[in-house]
Amino acid sequence: METSTVTRFVSHFIGGEFLEARNGRTADIYDPAHGTVQARLPLADEATVDQAVQAALRAYPAWQQTPLGARAEVLFSFRELVRANATRLAELVSSEHGKVVSDAGGEVTRALEVIDFACSLPHFMKGEYSEGVSRSIDTFSVRQPLGVCAGITPFNFPLMVPVWMYAIAIATGNTFVLKPSERDPSVSMLMAELWSKAGLPDGVFNIVHGDKIAVDALLHHPDVAAISFVGSTPIARYVYETAAKTGKRVQALGGAKNHLVVMPDADLDAAADALVSAAFGSAGQRCMAISASVSVGDVAEPLMDAIAQRVKALRVGPGSDAKTDMGPVVCATARDRVVSYIDAGVTSGAALVIDGRTCRVPGYEGGFFVGPTLFDQVTPKMSIYTDEIFGPVLVNLRAQSLDEALALINANPYGNGTAIFTRSGAAARRFQRDVQVGMVGVNVPIPVPVGFYSFGGWKASLFGDLHIYGEDGFRFYTRGKVITSRWDEQNAGINLGFPVHK
């Protein structure tokens, strides 16, 4: 598509206003199904980022002092607006990401879970109170917001992941600057409209679009108190190290290589269904996708046959088609990266059971399509196992025992999510206890916690001390203050000793 035919421009959202900046650097937003440019967005410079931070800084005192009940009313209104616009939001996600609309609808539902949880802010902002810790002295604690917080979010969940951050941050009295992925930013702009309609004051929520220049401006900005990030492990490490050096609070969620262990006693049909769903949903572009199955004992051959039968029946096509099972990947670069890994897997000697490189969708020849791909006989040194491919590629490794499967998973540098399929309670209990991974599923292939728990991995999948959303989210976006108070008519007199509580 020629530049001259692009009529839609995405804008920044700063201080309650949509600001179209067309004079500087820009980026293209693609339609992944057709492979054509559908819109353009501005890439912020340092001055634009500062403008957004200053708007958030000006809005902070009033929002921080807004009564908890009034804040909750805004959150409740926002929740109902998101619910009322769920179909529109899902279609917008699908149009820029490529995932099927029903899958995008699930993203909206999981975002609503966290908004629901954020509505309980009056409860989670409570402190503690101890009367009479010493003579006429009481001690109590309060939770207070940090100030201006920022979120840097990925393309794979353009609605859900930002909500995980800003719903809790705003509920706790902070103001927020979001830097969404430049690949699918439009849904964030619609969410900004819904925030305004819900009654959120101008400047509490802001959006700047950009690349590394905008990211670095947020990481170094002296008025940004906290950074939340979701993306690849190398960038998560960079974000954590850079922002922490400037004294910011940081949570940086990185990459994954999620394993699903299939024990010999597992329900084979249930395991095969789960692996196909978890590996190829959203074309494998989920940080909690299962990209490695571990077949234990003699289950490998029947499991591979069952998976192959299901994969061959999947329909690949545009996300807007209700009959589509799996859509395209997000861009040409992602498609080429996935294909290069399939090539590498063949070269390294893995058994290619299903080849997605030949996938063609009639009428969408320019689209960014890669078909579901299945490898067997994979070894831990192959790049298709060691690297996060982030596409519709499932690799199978064979193990002789649960001990061997656990050792394989625990040796992996990532620790985001994992699962086991078994009928044995003893095996499941041992697995959930000994596996070194942050989120574990037992006969559940994608163990993303519900909104009132917290999401986060271990090892190279998380940099920082606290997970995202849930109670950890409230802790991350607030800091504690402890007050020791004395009200006594009697003068205590001078005492140079260290105070003791008696």
N, C-alpha and C positions, 0 to 999 in steps of 0.2 A: 504494500500500500504506500502510495506517495505521501510525503509530508503534507502536501497541499490539501489532501482529502480528509485529513484529521480535523474534525470539528469539535471534539470534546476535549476540554482541558480540565484537569484536576487541580484544585487550588490548595493552598495552605489554609489552616483555620487557626486564627490567632486573636485572642481577646474578644471572641464572639463574632468575628467577621471572617468571611471567606475571601482570601486575598489571592488574586490571580497574578502570578509573576511569570511573565512570558519572555522577559528580556535576557535572562541568564541561561545557565545550563538546564537542559531538559532530558527526560528519559521517556522511552516509549512503553506503553502498556499494550500487551498483545491479547488477541483472542486465540487461546491455545488450540482450539479445535480447527480453526482455519489457518493459523499461522500468520495472521495479518495484524497490523497496528490498529487499535481501536480508539486510543486516546493518548494524551501526552500529559506529563506532570512536571512541575518545576523541581529542581534540585537545590535545596537551600544552601546558602553560604553561611559563614559565621554570623554575619549581621542579622540574617533572618532567624537563626536559632536564638540569638540573644534577644530579638524582639519577642519571640514566644516565651522565653524564660522570664523576661521582664513583665510580660502580661500576667504570667502565673504568679510572679512574686507580688505584684500589686493586688491580685485577687486573694492572696493567701490570708492576710489578717482577718478579713471579714468572714471568709469561709471557715477558718479555724475557730472563730468565735460563734459561728452559727450553732444554735442549740441542737443537741443530738436528734431530738424528735423532728426538727425541721429538715435536717439532713436526710433522715430516714424517709420523710415524705417525698423528697426529690428522688431518692433511690427507688421507692415504690412506683412513682410515676414513670420513671425511666424503664423499669421492668415491664410495665404494662404496654408501653410504646414499642419496646423490642418484641414483645409477644405479638402485638397487633401487626407488626411489620415483618414477621418471621419469614413468610414466603418471599417477599421482596428482597430481604437480606440474603436469603439462601441463593436466589437467582443471581444476585449481584456477585456473590462469592464465586459461584460456578462460572460466570461469564469471564472472569479474569484469572481464576486459578485453574479451571478445567475439570475439577471434581464434579461428579454428578450432583444434581440438585438435591436429591434425597440425602446424600452424604453431607452436603452443606447444611441441610436442615438439621441434621444431628449436631453439627457444630453450633448452631444457634441454640439448640436445646441445652447443650452442655454449658454454654455461656450463661444462659438463664439460671442454671443451678448456682453459679457463683454470684450472680446479681442477687438471687434470693438470699444467699448466705450473707452478702454485704448488707442487706436490709436489716439484719440482726445487730447492726452496729451499736445500739445502746447497751446491749448486753456485753459485748466484747470490749467496750471502752471502759467498763467498770474496773476500778482498782480494788485494793484491799484495805482493811482498817483493823487496827489492834488498839484497843483501849487499855490504858493503864500499864504500859510497858515499863514504866517507872513511876515514881510518885508524881501525880498530876500531869504525866506526860503520855500523849497518844502518838502513835506512828501510823501513817497511811501512805498509800501509793496511788499514783495516777498514770494513765497512758496518754501521751500527747503526740500530735503529728510532727513530722520532720520538717515540712516546708514544701519546696518545689521538688517533685519527683519526676523521673523520666522513664519511658519504656521504649525499648528498641526491639521490634518484633519481626518474626519470620513470615515468609509467604505461605507456608503450608496450612496455617490456620489464621487467616487474616482478620477474623472476627473474634474467635474464642480466646486466643492467647492474649491479645490486648485487653480484653475484658477481665481476664484473670488478674491483670495488673491494676488497671485504673479503677475498676469497681471498688476494690478494697482500699486503694490509696485515697480516692475521693471520699469514700464513706468515713474514713478515719480523720478527715479534716485537712488532708494535703491538697495541693493543686498539682496538675499533671501536664507534661508535654510528651506526646506520643510521636515517635518516628516509625511509622509502619513500613513494611516492605514496599519498595517502589514497583514491584511486579503486580500487586493486586491491592491498591490503596483505596479504591472507591468505597468499599464497605465502611471503612473508618470515617469517611466523610459523611455518610448517611448516619452513622452513630453519633457524630457531632451534632447533626440536626436534631436527632432524638433527645440528646442531652439538653439542648436549648429549649425544646418544647416541654421537657420535664421540669423546667424552672431552674436549671443549674446556672448560677451567675456567670457572666462573661469573664473569661480568663481562667476559670477553674480547670477547664479542659481545653487543650490546644494541640494542634497537629502541624508538624513540619515534615515535608518530604525531602529525601536526600540520600546520599551515599556516604562514603567514609568521611567526607568533610563535615557533614552534619553530625555523624556519630561522634567524631573526635571533639566537635564543638560542645556537645552535651557532656562527654566524659571529662572535659577540662573546665567546664563552666563553674565558676566559684559559687554561683547561687543555686546550683542543683545539688540537693542533699542526698539523693538516692538514685541508683540506676538499676532497672530490671531488664534482663536480656534473655532471649531465647534464640538459639541458632547453632551453628557448628561449633565443635570443641575448640579449634584453633582461635576462632573469633571470640568465643566465650572466655577463654583464658586471657586474651588480649584486653577485652572489656574489663574483666575482673582486676587484672594487674594495673591497668591504666587508671581506672576510676578509684581503686583503693589507695593508690599513691596520693591522690588529691584529698583523701579523707572522707570519701563518700561511702555510704552503705551500699553494698552490691550483692545482687543475686544474679548469677549468670548460668543459665541452663544450656548445656552443650549437646553433643551428638549421642548416637546410640548404635548398638548392634544387638538387637533384642533377640533372645533365643526362646524357643518353645520346645520343651523336652516331651517326647512321646514315649511313655513306658509300654512294655509289652502287654500289660493288662488294660491299657486304655481302650475306651470305646473308639474304634477305628474311624467310623463315620463322623463322629463328633470331632475327633482330632483333625481329620482331613478338612471338614467344613471350616473349622476354626482357623487352620493354617491358610487356606485360600482367602478367607475373609480378611484376616489380619495382615497378610502379605500384600494383597493386591487392591484392597480398598484405598481409594484416593491415589491410585497408581503407585502405591508404596511410599508416598510422600508424607509420612507421618513419623514424628519422632518416637512414637510408640508402636510403629509397624513391626511385625515379626519378619525379620529378614534372614533368620537362620533357624532351621529346625534341627533338632538333635534326636535321631531315632535310636532307641536303645534296644539292643538284642536283635531278635529276629523280626521286629516290626517294620524294618526299613523297606523291604520289597513291597509288601502289601500297602504300606503307607504311600510310597511313591506312585504306585498304580492308582490309588484312590485320588490322590491330589491331581495327577495328570488327567484323569477322566473329568474332574471338575473344572480344571483350567481350560480344557478344550471347549467346554460349553459356555465359557464367559463371552459376553458380547462387549467388544471395545467400540467406542464411538463418542460423539460429542456429549458433554455433560448435560446439555439441555434436553436430550432425548430420554424420555422416561423408561425406554427399553434398554438403555445402556447400563452395563454393569461397571465398567471402568472407563474413565475418560483419559485425555492426554496428560502428559507431564506439562509443567508450567511454561517452559520456553525451549527454544532450540538448543541452547547450551546444556540444559538438563537432559534433553533427549540424546544429544551426542555423547554426553558423559556416561549415561546408562549403557548405550550401545558399545562404548569403548570397554566397559567392564565386562560385558558379555563376551566380547572378542578376547579379552584377557583370560576369562574363565576357560574358554575353549583351548586357548594356547597353553594354559597351565596344566591341562589334562583332566579337568572336571568333566563329568558326564552330563552333556546338555540334553535334558529330557524334553523340554519345551523351549523353543527358540522364538523370542518376541521381536527379533530384528526384522522379520519379514511382514510384520503387521501393516496392513493397508486398509484404510477406511474409505469406501467409495463416496465421492462427493466432498471429501475432506483431505485431499491429497497433500495439501500444504500444512496440515496440522502436525502437532508435536507428539505423535503417537509412537509408543513402544508397547508391544504386547506383553502379556504376562510371561515370565521366563522362569524355568525351573532347572536347577542343577542338582545332581546327586554326586556322591563320591568326592565331596569337597574336603580339603584338608586345611588345618589352621593356618598354614603359611601362604595360602592363595590370597590374592588381593580381593577377590570377590567375597572372601570372609573377613579379612582384616579391615577393610575400608567400609565406611558408611556410603553405600551407593545412592541411597535416597531415590529409589525407583522401583518398578515392579519386578524385582528379581528376588527369588527365594532360593537359598542354598541349603542343602541337607548334608549334615555331618553324621557319621555313624559312631555310636559308642556301645561298649559291651556291658556297661553297668551304670547305675545312678551315680556312683562314685566318679566314674570317668566323665559323665555329663557335667556334674558339678565342678570338677576340676577345670574342664574346658571353659565354662562360663566364668568362673572366678579368675581365670588367667586373662580374660579379655579386659582391655583397659577401660571399656565402657561399663556402666552399671545403671542404665536407665530403667528398663522394664524386662521382665522375663515371665515365663509361665511353665507349668507342668500339667500334662494330662495323664491321669491315672485313676484307678479305682481303689488304690491303697492309701488309707489314711496315714499309715506309718511313713510311706514314701513322701507323701505330700507334706507332712509335718517336718520331716527332715529337710526337705528341699526348701521350704519357706524359712527355716531356721538358719541353714548353712549357706544359702546362696548370697553372694555379696552384691546385691542389686537393690535399688531403692523402692521399686514397686513390683509386687509379685502377684501372679494370678494362679489360682488352683482351679483347673478346668475352666478358666476364663482367659481368653487369648490376649486381650488388650486391657490390662488392669489399670486404666486411668481412674484415679479415685473420684468419688462423688464430691460435690462442691464443699461439703463441710469437713472433708479431710484435706490433706495437702499433697501437691504434686511435686515430685523431685527425685532425681537419681543419686547415685553414688559415683565415686571415682571420677573419671574424666567426663562424666555427664553432668556434673554440677560444681560450680565454683562459688563458694559462699556457704554460710552456716544455716540458712533458712530456706525451706522450700517455698513454692509459690501457692497462693490462695489458701483457703482454710484458716485455721488458727495461726499457722506460721505466717500467713499473709498479714494478719492483724499485727503480729509481733514485728514483722519486717518494716511496716510502714508507720510504726509508732516507737517511741522510746519511753522508758519508765522514769518516773521521778518519785522519790521517797521523801516525805515530809515528816519531821519530828516536831511536835507542837506541845508547848507547855502553857497551861492556863492555871495559875495558882496565885492566890492573894498573898501568900507568904514569900518574902524575899529569900532566895536560896543562898545569898551571900557569895563571897569569893572562894573559889576552890580551884587551885591550879593543877589538880590531878586529872587523869584521863576519866571522862564520864563513864560511870557504871550504872547499870539499870537495876537499882534496888532502892 
